[in-house]
Amino acid sequence: MMKISGRMAISGSDALSLTVEEGLTIRSLRLKFAEALQSEKRRMTTLCLMKDGQLLADALSLKAAGLSDGCNVELLQTAGMESILTASNDCVARIFSLETGQCIELQGHFAQVYTCILSPDQRHVVTASEDGSARIWEFLQGSVVEKHLLNHGSEVYSAVFSHSGNFVVTASQDHSAAIWQVDTGERLWEFVHRGEVYLATFSCDDQLVLTASEDGTARLISSDDGINCHTLDGHSGRAVNRAEFSPDGKLIVTASTDAKGCIWERHSGARTHVLQGCPSDVKHASFSADSRQVFLTHATGVVEVFCAQTGSCQWLLSDHVEPVYLAASCPTGRLVALGSEDARATVWDLTSGRKLWTLAEHTDAVTWISWNPADDGTLVTASWDGTVKLWSAESGECLDTFEDHAGPVIYSEFGTLHL
């Protein structure tokens, strides 16, 4: 056991001392300080720990963070509530506080919820559902209320905010993508494909909307008026199940059931590379956070890592025995996490192609993975087993489990809420 004292970083007041086990992580210590402060009726939102002016990462052990018996840490209260947002097939989206575990339920959908995404200003959430609607929710006086109902003629597969936070774009089974105004809920325009639209997303400058469709094309559409700027047609008419902008905004990757991915220039719409190796359906395609690499996940369980500039294959990540649903890069682009139908997630080092950790505490398929945007230290996984788990990327240890769902969890992400 060891004794650690904490004092508020700004005021220097509220000294607290805790006796804790040496094997704890910084996150566990942070939660213990937060619990002690809350028990004394001090209103806390999110508490961070600092030592010698440096923020201590959640995933570190006390020893790795340089803490020893009798040491002091600074306690810093931040403005928002650090949270995990989830979407489930039990018709409910949820927001879990990482500080307290408290759950806020967003009830209103009457079929499974596919996504639950926080706005850039951290004051709204948009959900997309099988019930044919997307809903915009607003944080008001400590609670979450439904602000607008965005109706489509059929399932809404995705709904995301523009980077300005002023608009939402939706993608639907009714063959359309549509842009909506957040303040009023008004539909500004819609673009109709010849098949279902699986997703729609904004470019980093909000000038374009990118769609992926069952009709075998991805489209670049003007966000101002809904006019088609470029048709990305390179998958032999097979359904395009994924399309994504690179983080730097210069490139696009598309993936299809034709067993290949394609890289395109954003400004010209020209195809620069065809990514093809494994002869199986591509389940997901994404860029690394630094835009240098592209990941293709396959139905066979193999993941290919390509150079975005040359189109050459750099690594073949082959540890899973069932389809890999997605690959998610950490914020620095140093690591990638894979989620698979085999109930496991794995974390890989992209400089060596070596597997670092197997995250194996789920009992059913891992459907989604999100990294903490603040660092490479933690990530969350969502699963068909009805749970969301928080993991340390430094040790592979499961730090917490969120179990309030009454059915499979389809989506999860980190967020900081201003309630």
N, C-alpha and C positions, 0 to 999 in steps of 0.2 A: 504494500500500500504506500501511497505517497500523498503529501499535502501540497495543494496548489491554491494560491490566492489570486483573486481577480479584483480589479478596480476599473470603474468606468473611465474610458480613455479621454473623454472630453472634459468632464467635470472633476475627475479625480476622486469622486465620492463613491459610496456604496461598496466598500470593501467586503468581499466574501471569501471564505476559505472552505475548500472541499477536500475530503479525503477519498481518494479514488484508487482503483486498481492500476497497476503499471501498464497493463496490456491494452488499455483503452486507446481509441482513436481520438483525434481532435474533434471530430463530429460528436462523439459520445460525450466528451468533456464539455463541449459547447452546449449541448442539450441539457446537461446537468446544471450548468450555470443558469441557463434560461429558466429551467424549472424552479430553481431556488429564487430567482428574481420574481417570477410570477407568483410564487407562494407568498411572497411578501407584498403582493398586490401592486407591483410596479408594472405598468403597461409596456409590454415588449412586443415588437414586431419580429425582426430578425436580429439575432445576436451573432457577431463575429468575434473571433479571438485574435489578438495580436501580441507579438513579443518583439521588443526592441524596434517598434514601428513597422514590423513586417506582418502582413496577414498570414495566418496559419491555415494551410489547406486542410479541408475536412478529412481527406483520405490518409493523412500522415498518422503514424503512431506517435504517442507522446515522446518516446525516445528519439524518433526520427526528427521531430519538431524541435528538439533541443530542450525539452522540459524535464526537470528532475525534481526530487523531493525538496519542498520549501521554496520553489520558484514562484515568480509573479507573472501574471499575464494581464493585458489590457482588454477590457470588454467594450466593444463598439456596437451601438445600436444603429441599424440602418433603417431607411425610410419604408421599404416594402416588405411584404411577407414572401419569403422564399417558399416556393410551392412546386408541386408536381400536378400537371393537368392530365386527365385520362378520359378516354372514350371507350364505352363498353357496349356489348350487344344486349345488355339489360335495359336499354333505352335511356340511360342516364350518363351524363358527363359529370366528372367530379374534379374538385380541386382539393389537394391535400397539403396542409401546412407541414413543411419539413421541420419546423420548430416544435410543434405540439402534436402533430399527427391528426389534428382536427380536420374533418372532411366537410366540404360544402358541396351539396348536390345541385346540379342544374337539371331540373325536371321540367318536362314539357314535350319532349319527343315521344312518339308512341311506336317506334321501331329502333333497331340498333343504331348507335351513334358511331360514325366512322372516324371523325377527327374532332379535336377540341384545341383551338389555337388562340394564343394570347396576342393582342394587338401590340404594335410597337410602342404605344404610349402607356401600355400596361393597365389600361382602364376598361378594356372591352375584351370579350371572348367571342369567337364564332364557332359554332358547331355545325357539322354536316351529318345528315341522317338518311337512312333507308326509307323514312316516312315521306320523302319527297320535299323536304324543307331544309333550309339552313336557318339558324337562329343567331341573332346578335344579342349578347348579354352585356349588361353594364354593371359596374361596381358602384353602389350607392350606399353611403352611410354604414359601411361594414357588412353589407349584404350584396347578393348578386341577383339582379332582376332581368327578365327578358325585355329587350328593347324593341326588336323588330323580327318579324317572321318573313323569311324570303322563300317564296313558294316556287317550286318547279313542278313539271308534270309527272315526274317520276323520281327515283332515288337520286339523292345528291351525294356524290362520291367524295368531293373535296370542297372546302371553302377556306380561303386564305385572305389575309389583309394585304393591302398595298403597303409599301415601305413607309409611305406618309401616314398610314393609318386611317385615311379618309374613305377608302373604298374596300369592298370585298369582291373577289371573283369566285364564282361557283362553277362546278362541273357536274353534269347530270347524265343519267341514263336516258333522258329525253332527247339526247343528241345535241344539247346546247351548252355553251358556256355563257355566263352573264356577269355583268358588273353592276354592283349595287352601291349606293351612297350610304355610308355608315350613319350619318346624322339623321337622315330621313327614312331610310329603308327603301328608297325609290330605285327601281331597276332602270339603269341608264341605257343599256343596250344588251343584245344577245347575239352570239354567233352560232350558227347551226352547222354541225358536221353531218355526214351521211351515216354515222353510227354513234354509239354511246361515247361520251366524253369522260375519260377516266380521271383526268386531273387538269387543272388550270392554275397558273401561277404568274406572278408579276416579275418583270426584269428588275434589276437592282435600282434603275432610275425611274421605274414605274411607267415607262413609255410604251412598253409592249406587254402583251399577255401571251404566254406559251401554253398550248393545249396538246393533249395526247388522246388519240381517238381509236376506237374500234375500226374505223374506216381505212386504217392503214397509213394515216398521215398525222404529223404534228403540224401545228400552225403557229405562225407569229402574227399576232393581231394587234392593231393600234388600240391602245387603251382609251384613247380619246373618243373614237367613233365606231369601233368594232369592225373596221375594214381590214381584210386579210392582206398582210404585207408580204409574207413568204409562206409557201407550202413546202414542208420538209417531207419529201416522198422518197424514201429509200429502203423500204422494208417489204417490197414485192407484194403489196396489198395486204399483208398480215397486220393484225391489230398492233398498234403502238401502245404498250401498257405503261410506259414511263417516259417522261421528258423533263429535263431539268437544266436551268441555267448554271454555269459555273459561278462560284462566288465572286470572281472578278468581273463578271458580266460579259465576257468576250465570247464564250463558247456555249454550246448546247450539246447535251447528250440525249439520245433517244434509245429505247430498247423495245424489243418486239418478240413475239412468239416465233419469229423466223430464225431464232438462235444467234442473233447478232445485235450489236450496238452500233450506232453511228455518231460521229462528232461533226458538228456544224458550226460555221461562223455565224455569230448573232446578227451582224450588220448586213451581210450579203445573203444569208440563207444558204450559202454554198456548203456542200458536204466535203469535209477535209479528210476523214478517215472512216473506214469500215472496220469494226472491231469484231473479229470472229475467230473462235478457237474451239471451244467446247460445243459439240453438236446437240445442244438441248435448249429448251426454251429459256430465255432470259427473264428472270422474275423481277429484277430491279436494277436500275442503273443510277449512279450518283458520282459526284466529284468529291475529291478530298477538299478540306477546308482551304488549302492554299492553291486550289485550281490546277495543280500539277498532275494529278492522277485521276483516273476513272475506274470505278469498280463495276463489274458486271457479275451479278449473282445468278446461279443457274439452278434448274430443277433437279440436277444430279447432285447438288450439294457442293459443287466447285465454285470458287470465286476467282475471277480473273482481274488482275490489276494492270492497267494499261497506262502508258505515258500519254498525257493529253496532247502534247505537241507533236509527237512522232507516230502515235498509234501503235507502238510496239508493246508487246506483253512483257511486263517486268516481273510479276510474281504470279504463281498459281497457288491459291490458298485452299488446301484440300483436306479438311479434317471432319467435315460434317457428312452424315450418311443419308440425309433427307434434304429436300429443297431448302435453299437459303433465301429467306424472304427479303432481306435488306442488308446493306452495308452502310455503316454510319461512321464518318470520320470525326476524330476529336478536333477541338478548336484550333490546334496548331498544325494539324495534318500529320502528326507524328505516328498516331495509332489509328486503327480501324477496328470497329466491333461488328461482328456478324451475328444475325439472329436466324435460327433455323427451326424447321418443323420437327427436328429431333429433340426439342425441348432444351436445347443448349444455346448459349451465346459464347462466342470466343473473341478474345482481344489479341490483335496482331501488331507487331512492330513493322512499320512500312519501310524502315531503312534496311532491314535485314530479311524481311519476309518470314520472320520467326513468330510462332504462336507464344504469347506470354501467359494467357490465362484461359481456362475453361470455366464458364459461369454455369453451374449445373444444378441449381436448386429449384428450377421450375419442373413441373410434371407434365407439361403439354407445350405445344409449339410457342416459340418466341416470335411475336408478331411485330414488335416495334422496338427500336433502341434510340435513345436520345442522350447526348452528352451534356453535362453541365456547361453552359456557354462561358462561364467564368474561368474555367481551367480544364486541364486534362485529367483531373483527379477522380471524378465520379461520373457515373452514367446510370441511366434507368432502363429497365427492360419491362415490356408488357407481354402478357402471355394469355393463351387460351385457358390456362388453369385458373383464371379469375384474379390473378395477383399482379402487382407491379413491384419490382424489387430495385432497391438502390444499392449500387456496388462501388467498391473501391477499385479503380484501375491500377493502383499501385500494388495491391496485394491480391486482387481477385476475391476479396472477402465481401459477403453480403452484409450491408450495413443496416438495412431496414426492409420491411415488407409491408405493403399496403393491401389490405384484404377486404375492403368494404364492398367489392363488386359482387353482384349476383349472377354473373355470367362472364364469358371470355372478355378480355381486355384487348382492344384493337389498336389503341394508340396511346402514347404517353409522351410528355415533354416537360422540361423545366420551365419555370416562369417566376417572375417577381411581380406580385400584385400590389396595387395601391388601392386598398379598400376604404 
